[in-house]
Amino acid sequence: MPTKFEVPLRAQVLRSRKPLITRQTALIGAVVGGAVMGGAIMGLPWEDEVTYGMERDTTVLEHLQPLSTEQYSRSTVYFDSHGVRCEAWFYEPSSRTRRDMDLGSSPPVVLMAHGLGSQKDMGLHPYAEQFAASGLAVLAFDYRSFGGSDGWPRHEVNWRKHLEDWEAAVEWVRAGGLGTGRVDASRLALWGVSYSGGHVLSTAASLGPDRVKVVVANEPYLQAQRAVAKLIQERGVLPMARALAAAMNDKVRGLLGLPPAYIKLIGGPGELALLQLSEEEMAQVQRPAPSRQGGWRNLATARMLLGAAAYSPITGVDQIRVPVLMVAGTKDDICPVGLAREAVERMGPQARLIERPHAHIELHRYGAEPEFIKPVIEFLQEHLGGVVVDAAPAGPLAHTAESQFG
């Protein structure tokens, strides 16, 4: 009788084999691998363009102290945004300006803040003083973690927090934070440039016409998809992966309570930076400049790159119910004029677009000159009242400091 042969089941064969590695070895490997990866994420030892940690410089700078001129005064005020103290400059038309213009009541007020990674002492003063000398009160503020404002980590570029700061500033002014009778908070305008140009549009759409009456958006950031596509086209996939590795590095460090990882805010071609500029534009922003409040450096938290793609102000412009003036540069590769045209079309007849033959950086520099700012003042006069265009200064007033961005 033939011998019976039984084929073992697959599971039995697998169970009978010796494992290639023991559980203990696998566990050790996982721990070692995790430690290596974690160390790389937290340290990026191969990356020489990432900076770790940044301290606030509280040195009092003489050129940023209160001002008093024949046309206006500038004082420092503070408001709260989500438990953090924000600093602002309050520009108030002088008694002479009020008398000469026969304003007859408290002036309208314009709220201002700067764009990507910038602060109020980086080119906002020339705009604010022109408005103030024309009969407008102005509140120019710093976002949390920038300039004179509190907040940590320093230089955190976070559009959600920026929008919170805008709303906090609006509500503070409307609640009488500037004092009784100093401004007419029922006539409140928003003014923004570049990244904050998108912020003022989003804020106006969110708060509605009861709180915001007019918007001025200079060369506004409008769409994330366009910005991301431009980054990939200019930098390529591998440099983008490098930037995202730095962003993940910073994010993990934040979760672990470690000092933030910073990359350059602006950089030239090939540099690890949030915003890459041409050699010509880099030459414009690298001019000699005075010391900046808070110890400003050309750095921003790298984690900004992880959330930036979710922010497209253009998607909400059809919710705006107040007059809007946009100013855009036809040579602007950062915030292209085509998107500004699209946004104005979406908003309808309440929106107006002024196109200038300039690129992004130079348009901001020229924007406070009389021929450029007069149409803005006229627009505000039309929709806010209380402003006399002919009384606007003929040229830049005193204390217009040179700026890396204006």
C-alpha positions in Angstrom: 0.0 0.0 0.0 1.5 3.3 -1.0 2.6 5.8 1.7 0.2 8.6 2.2 1.8 12.0 1.7 0.2 15.1 3.1 1.1 18.6 1.9 1.3 21.0 4.8 -0.9 24.1 4.8 0.7 27.4 3.8 0.0 28.8 7.3 1.8 25.8 8.9 4.8 26.4 6.6 5.0 30.0 7.5 4.7 29.3 11.2 7.4 26.7 11.0 9.9 29.0 9.3 12.4 30.9 11.5 11.7 34.7 11.3 14.3 36.6 9.4 14.4 39.1 12.3 13.2 38.8 15.9 10.6 41.0 17.4 13.2 42.5 19.6 15.4 43.3 16.6 12.4 44.9 14.8 11.6 46.9 17.8 15.1 48.2 18.1 15.2 49.0 14.4 11.9 50.9 14.6 13.2 52.9 17.6 16.5 53.7 15.9 14.8 54.6 12.6 12.3 56.8 14.4 15.1 58.5 16.3 17.0 59.2 13.1 13.9 60.5 11.3 12.8 62.5 14.3 16.3 63.9 14.7 16.3 64.9 11.0 12.9 66.5 11.3 13.8 68.4 14.4 17.3 69.4 13.3 17.7 69.1 9.5 21.5 68.6 9.9 22.0 68.8 6.1 20.2 72.2 5.8 22.4 75.3 6.1 19.7 77.9 5.3 17.4 77.2 8.3 17.8 79.3 11.4 16.6 78.1 14.8 15.1 80.5 17.3 14.7 84.2 17.3 14.6 86.6 20.2 12.7 89.9 20.5 14.7 93.1 20.7 13.1 95.6 23.0 15.5 98.4 22.3 13.6 101.8 22.1 14.3 103.3 18.7 14.4 107.1 18.7 13.1 107.5 15.1 9.9 105.6 16.0 8.9 107.8 18.9 5.7 109.9 18.9 5.5 112.7 16.4 3.8 116.1 16.3 3.7 118.2 13.2 1.5 121.1 12.0 -0.7 118.6 10.0 -1.0 115.7 12.4 0.3 113.9 15.5 1.4 110.3 15.9 1.1 108.4 19.2 1.5 104.8 20.2 -1.6 102.8 21.4 -2.3 99.2 22.2 -5.2 96.8 21.7 -5.8 93.1 22.6 -6.1 90.3 20.1 -6.9 87.0 21.6 -5.1 87.7 24.8 -2.0 89.2 23.2 -1.2 92.9 23.2 -0.8 94.5 19.7 0.9 97.8 19.2 -0.3 100.5 16.8 0.4 104.0 15.7 -2.5 106.4 15.8 -2.3 109.3 13.4 -4.6 112.1 14.2 -5.2 115.3 12.1 -4.1 118.3 14.0 -6.4 121.1 15.2 -5.0 123.2 12.5 -5.8 120.6 9.8 -9.3 120.2 11.2 -9.8 124.0 11.2 -8.4 124.6 7.8 -10.6 121.8 6.3 -13.6 122.7 8.4 -14.2 119.1 9.1 -16.9 119.9 11.6 -16.9 116.5 13.2 -14.6 113.6 14.2 -12.6 112.4 11.2 -13.1 109.0 9.5 -10.5 106.4 10.4 -8.4 104.1 8.2 -7.0 100.9 9.6 -3.6 99.7 8.1 -1.2 96.8 8.4 1.6 95.6 6.3 2.0 92.6 4.0 3.9 89.3 4.2 6.3 89.2 7.2 6.5 93.0 7.4 5.5 95.6 10.0 4.3 99.1 10.4 7.7 100.8 10.4 8.5 99.3 7.0 7.0 101.8 4.6 3.5 102.4 6.0 4.4 105.8 7.5 4.5 107.7 4.2 1.0 106.5 3.4 -0.4 107.2 6.9 1.0 110.7 7.1 -0.5 111.6 3.7 -3.9 110.4 4.9 -3.6 112.2 8.2 -2.5 115.5 6.6 -5.6 115.2 4.4 -8.0 114.9 7.3 -8.2 111.2 7.9 -7.3 109.5 11.2 -5.2 106.4 10.8 -4.5 103.3 12.9 -1.4 101.4 11.6 -0.8 98.2 13.6 1.6 95.3 13.9 0.4 91.7 13.8 1.0 89.5 16.8 4.7 88.5 17.0 5.9 91.4 14.8 7.3 94.9 15.6 6.0 96.4 18.8 3.4 93.7 19.4 3.8 90.8 21.8 3.5 87.2 20.8 5.6 84.1 20.3 7.0 82.6 18.2 8.4 85.8 16.7 7.7 86.5 13.0 4.9 83.9 12.7 3.3 84.5 9.3 -0.2 82.9 9.8 -3.0 84.3 7.7 -5.7 83.0 10.1 -4.1 84.9 13.0 -3.6 87.9 10.8 -7.3 88.0 10.0 -8.1 87.7 13.8 -5.9 90.7 14.4 -7.7 92.7 11.7 -11.1 91.9 13.3 -9.7 92.7 16.8 -8.5 96.1 15.6 -11.8 96.9 14.0 -13.8 95.9 17.0 -11.5 97.9 19.4 -11.9 101.1 17.4 -15.6 100.6 17.1 -15.8 100.1 20.9 -14.2 103.4 21.5 -10.7 102.2 22.1 -9.2 105.4 20.7 -11.2 107.7 23.0 -14.4 109.6 22.8 -14.8 111.9 19.8 -11.3 111.3 18.4 -12.6 109.3 15.4 -15.9 108.5 13.7 -15.9 104.7 13.9 -19.0 104.6 11.8 -16.9 105.7 8.9 -14.1 103.1 8.9 -11.9 102.0 6.0 -9.4 99.2 5.6 -6.2 99.7 3.7 -3.8 96.8 2.9 -0.9 96.0 0.6 0.2 92.7 -0.9 -0.6 89.9 1.6 -2.7 92.4 3.7 -4.4 93.5 0.5 -6.0 90.1 0.6 -6.6 90.4 4.3 -8.7 93.6 4.0 -10.9 92.0 1.3 -11.4 88.9 3.5 -12.1 91.1 6.6 -14.6 93.3 4.7 -16.4 90.1 3.4 -16.5 88.7 7.0 -17.5 91.8 9.0 -20.0 93.2 6.5 -21.0 96.8 5.7 -22.2 97.7 9.2 -18.6 97.6 10.4 -16.5 98.4 7.3 -17.5 101.1 4.9 -14.6 101.2 2.3 -11.7 99.0 1.3 -8.4 99.9 -0.4 -6.4 96.9 -1.6 -2.9 97.6 -3.1 -1.4 94.9 -5.3 -3.4 92.3 -3.3 -2.6 88.7 -2.8 -5.7 86.9 -4.1 -5.2 83.2 -4.9 -3.2 80.3 -3.4 -3.4 78.1 -6.4 -1.7 80.7 -8.6 1.0 81.2 -6.0 1.7 77.5 -5.6 1.8 76.9 -9.3 4.3 79.8 -9.7 6.5 78.4 -6.9 6.6 75.0 -8.6 7.3 76.5 -12.0 10.1 78.7 -10.7 11.7 76.4 -8.2 11.0 72.9 -9.4 9.8 69.9 -7.4 13.0 69.2 -5.5 13.5 72.7 -4.1 9.8 72.7 -3.1 10.4 69.4 -1.3 13.3 71.1 0.5 11.0 74.0 1.5 8.3 71.6 2.7 10.9 69.7 4.8 11.8 72.9 6.5 8.1 73.6 7.1 7.5 70.1 8.6 10.7 70.6 10.7 9.2 73.9 12.1 5.8 72.3 12.7 7.1 69.4 14.7 9.4 71.7 16.7 6.4 73.8 17.5 4.4 70.8 18.8 7.4 69.7 20.9 7.9 73.2 22.4 11.3 73.7 20.7 12.6 76.9 19.3 11.0 77.6 15.8 12.7 76.9 12.5 13.0 80.0 10.3 13.7 80.4 6.6 14.2 83.7 4.8 11.2 85.8 4.1 12.6 87.0 0.8 15.5 85.6 -1.1 17.1 85.6 -4.5 16.9 82.8 -7.1 17.8 79.4 -5.7 17.6 80.5 -2.0 15.4 78.9 0.6 12.8 81.6 1.2 9.0 82.1 1.3 9.2 84.6 -1.5 11.9 84.5 -4.2 12.5 87.8 -6.0 14.4 88.6 -9.1 17.9 90.1 -8.8 16.5 93.5 -9.8 13.8 93.3 -7.0 16.3 92.1 -4.5 18.5 95.1 -5.2 15.5 97.3 -4.5 14.7 95.8 -1.1 18.3 95.6 0.1 18.8 99.3 0.3 20.3 100.6 3.5 17.5 100.9 6.1 17.2 102.0 9.7 16.9 99.6 12.6 13.5 98.0 12.8 11.3 97.7 15.9 11.5 94.4 17.7 14.8 93.5 16.0 13.2 92.6 12.6 15.1 90.1 10.6 14.6 88.7 7.1 13.1 85.6 8.6 9.7 83.9 9.0 8.5 80.7 10.5 8.8 77.9 7.9 5.5 76.4 9.0 3.7 79.1 7.1 4.1 77.0 3.9 1.9 74.2 5.3 -1.2 76.3 5.6 -0.7 78.9 2.9 -2.4 76.9 0.2 -5.8 77.1 2.0 -6.0 80.9 1.7 -7.5 82.4 -1.4 -9.2 85.8 -0.7 -10.6 86.0 -4.2 -13.1 83.3 -3.3 -14.9 85.6 -0.9 -14.9 88.9 -2.8 -18.4 88.4 -4.0 -19.5 88.7 -0.4 -18.2 92.3 -0.1 -21.0 94.9 0.0 -18.9 98.1 0.2 -16.9 100.2 -2.3 -13.5 98.7 -3.1 -10.5 100.3 -4.8 -7.7 98.0 -6.1 -4.3 99.2 -7.3 -2.3 96.7 -9.3 0.9 96.6 -11.3 0.9 95.4 -14.8 4.5 94.1 -14.4 3.7 92.4 -11.1 4.7 88.7 -11.1 3.9 88.1 -7.4 0.3 89.4 -7.3 -0.6 89.5 -11.0 -2.9 92.1 -12.4 -5.0 89.4 -14.1 -6.3 88.2 -10.8 -7.1 91.8 -9.7 -9.2 92.2 -12.9 -11.0 89.0 -12.1 -11.7 90.1 -8.5 -13.1 93.5 -9.6 -15.3 91.8 -12.2 -16.7 89.5 -9.5 -17.4 92.4 -7.2 -19.3 94.4 -9.9 -19.8 98.2 -10.1 -18.9 98.8 -6.5 -15.2 98.0 -7.3 -12.7 100.0 -9.2 -9.2 99.0 -10.5 -6.3 101.4 -11.1 -3.4 99.8 -13.1 0.1 101.1 -12.8 3.1 100.1 -15.1 5.2 98.7 -12.2 6.3 95.5 -10.6 5.4 94.5 -7.0 8.1 96.1 -4.9 8.4 99.3 -6.8 4.7 99.9 -6.9 4.6 100.0 -3.1 7.6 102.4 -3.0 5.9 104.8 -5.4 2.4 104.5 -4.0 2.7 107.3 -1.4 3.9 109.9 -3.9 1.3 112.6 -4.6 0.3 111.5 -8.1 -0.3 108.0 -6.9 -2.0 108.6 -3.6 -4.3 111.4 -4.7 -6.8 109.1 -6.5 -6.9 107.0 -3.3 -7.6 110.1 -1.2 -10.3 111.1 -3.6 -11.9 107.6 -3.4 -11.9 107.8 0.4 -13.3 111.3 0.2 -16.1 110.2 -2.0 -17.2 107.3 0.2 -16.2 108.5 3.7 -16.4 112.2 3.5 -14.5 114.6 5.8 -11.4 114.6 3.5 -10.2 117.6 1.5 -8.0 116.5 -1.4 -6.7 119.9 -2.2 -5.3 120.2 1.3 -3.2 117.0 0.8 0.6 117.7 1.1 2.4 118.4 -2.1 5.1 115.9 -1.4 6.5 113.5 1.3 6.4 115.0 4.7 9.1 114.7 7.4 10.1 111.4 9.0 9.6 109.3 5.9 12.3 106.7 6.6 13.8 104.5 4.0 12.5 101.0 4.1 13.5 97.6 2.7 9.9 97.3 1.5 8.9 100.8 0.8 
